[in-house]
Amino acid sequence: MLFLDSLIERQIQEAQQQGQFDNLPGAGKPLVLDDDSQVPENLRMSYRILKMSGFLPEPLQLRQEAMTLQNLLDKATDADERSTYHAQLEFIKMKISQTGSSTRFLDDVAYGEEVRGKLLGKDDL
């Protein structure tokens, strides 16, 4: 797989040097990240209304709570505080598991750092 990755990377760099990526449609404009193509057409409007009002589906809300608790747990220095956050996090993990989702996203610190870097535009983390 490494060979294929390096081959693709080399082809991208060559295309970049030849200017094949210059003047592409949408260059210099922000990406449209609000893709609802996976949502059935008859539900899109209701999903947009819920999204604009700040509603998150339960699995995403639980995931967000778990990530916040994990962050608080990582930064906590007081033993009682750590114990409280740990108990709350285990409860949220149990609720996530009951929805059929995985809690692996909490265990993979490197993955989280990589995603954070991508969102902040730092590819070299």
C-alpha positions as CSV (number, residue, x, y, z in Angstrom):
1,M,0.0,0.0,0.0
2,L,2.9,2.4,0.7
3,F,4.0,2.1,-2.9
4,L,0.6,3.0,-4.2
5,D,0.4,6.0,-1.8
6,S,3.8,7.3,-2.9
7,L,2.9,6.8,-6.6
8,I,-0.3,8.8,-6.2
9,E,1.5,11.5,-4.2
10,R,4.1,11.8,-6.9
11,Q,1.5,12.1,-9.6
12,I,-0.3,14.8,-7.6
13,Q,2.9,16.8,-7.1
14,E,3.7,16.5,-10.8
15,A,0.2,17.8,-11.8
16,Q,0.6,20.6,-9.3
17,Q,4.0,21.6,-10.7
18,Q,2.5,21.5,-14.3
19,G,-0.3,23.9,-13.1
20,Q,-3.1,21.4,-13.7
21,F,-4.8,22.5,-10.5
22,D,-4.6,26.2,-11.4
23,N,-7.9,28.0,-12.2
24,L,-10.2,25.2,-11.2
25,P,-13.9,26.0,-10.7
26,G,-14.4,27.3,-7.2
27,A,-10.8,28.1,-6.6
28,G,-10.4,30.5,-3.8
29,K,-14.0,30.0,-2.6
30,P,-14.9,28.2,0.6
31,L,-15.9,24.5,0.4
32,V,-19.5,23.7,0.7
33,L,-19.5,21.2,3.5
34,D,-23.3,21.0,4.0
35,D,-23.8,17.9,2.0
36,D,-27.2,16.4,2.6
37,S,-27.1,14.0,-0.4
38,Q,-27.3,11.0,1.9
39,V,-30.6,12.2,3.4
40,P,-33.7,11.1,1.6
41,E,-35.1,14.0,-0.5
42,N,-38.5,14.0,1.4
43,L,-36.7,14.5,4.7
44,R,-34.1,17.1,3.7
45,M,-36.2,20.2,4.7
46,S,-37.0,18.8,8.1
47,Y,-33.4,17.9,8.7
48,R,-32.3,21.4,7.7
49,I,-34.8,22.9,10.1
50,L,-33.6,20.7,13.0
51,K,-30.0,21.5,12.1
52,M,-30.6,25.2,12.1
53,S,-32.3,25.0,15.4
54,G,-29.3,23.3,17.0
55,F,-30.8,19.9,17.3
56,L,-28.5,16.9,17.1
57,P,-29.7,13.3,16.7
58,E,-29.2,11.3,19.9
59,P,-26.1,9.3,18.7
60,L,-24.3,12.5,17.7
61,Q,-25.3,14.3,20.9
62,L,-24.0,11.4,23.0
63,R,-20.8,11.3,21.0
64,Q,-20.3,15.1,21.5
65,E,-20.9,14.7,25.3
66,A,-18.4,11.8,25.4
67,M,-15.8,13.8,23.6
68,T,-16.3,16.7,26.0
69,L,-16.1,14.5,29.0
70,Q,-12.9,12.8,27.7
71,N,-11.4,16.2,27.2
72,L,-12.3,17.3,30.7
73,L,-11.0,14.0,32.1
74,D,-7.7,14.4,30.3
75,K,-7.2,17.9,31.8
76,A,-8.5,17.2,35.3
77,T,-5.9,17.2,38.1
78,D,-8.1,16.7,41.1
79,A,-8.8,13.0,41.9
80,D,-12.5,13.6,42.9
81,E,-13.0,15.6,39.7
82,R,-11.4,12.8,37.6
83,S,-13.5,10.2,39.3
84,T,-16.7,12.2,38.5
85,Y,-15.8,12.7,34.9
86,H,-14.8,9.0,34.5
87,A,-18.1,7.8,35.9
88,Q,-20.0,10.2,33.7
89,L,-18.0,9.1,30.7
90,E,-18.6,5.4,31.4
91,F,-22.3,6.1,31.6
92,I,-22.3,7.9,28.2
93,K,-20.2,5.1,26.7
94,M,-22.9,2.6,27.8
95,K,-25.6,4.7,26.3
96,I,-23.6,5.0,23.0
97,S,-23.2,1.2,23.0
98,Q,-27.0,0.8,23.4
99,T,-27.5,2.8,20.2
100,G,-25.4,0.2,18.3
101,S,-22.5,2.7,17.8
102,S,-18.9,2.2,18.7
103,T,-16.9,4.2,21.3
104,R,-13.7,3.6,19.5
105,F,-13.4,7.3,18.6
106,L,-12.5,8.0,22.2
107,D,-9.7,5.4,22.3
108,D,-7.8,6.5,19.3
109,V,-6.0,9.7,20.4
110,A,-3.9,9.9,17.3
111,Y,-7.0,9.8,15.1
112,G,-8.5,12.7,17.1
113,E,-5.4,14.7,16.7
114,E,-5.3,14.0,13.0
115,V,-9.0,15.1,12.6
116,R,-8.4,18.2,14.6
117,G,-5.4,19.0,12.4
118,K,-7.4,18.6,9.2
119,L,-10.2,20.8,10.5
120,L,-7.6,23.5,11.4
121,G,-5.8,23.1,8.1
122,K,-2.7,21.6,9.6
123,D,-1.8,18.5,7.5
124,D,1.6,18.0,9.1
125,L,0.6,17.0,12.6
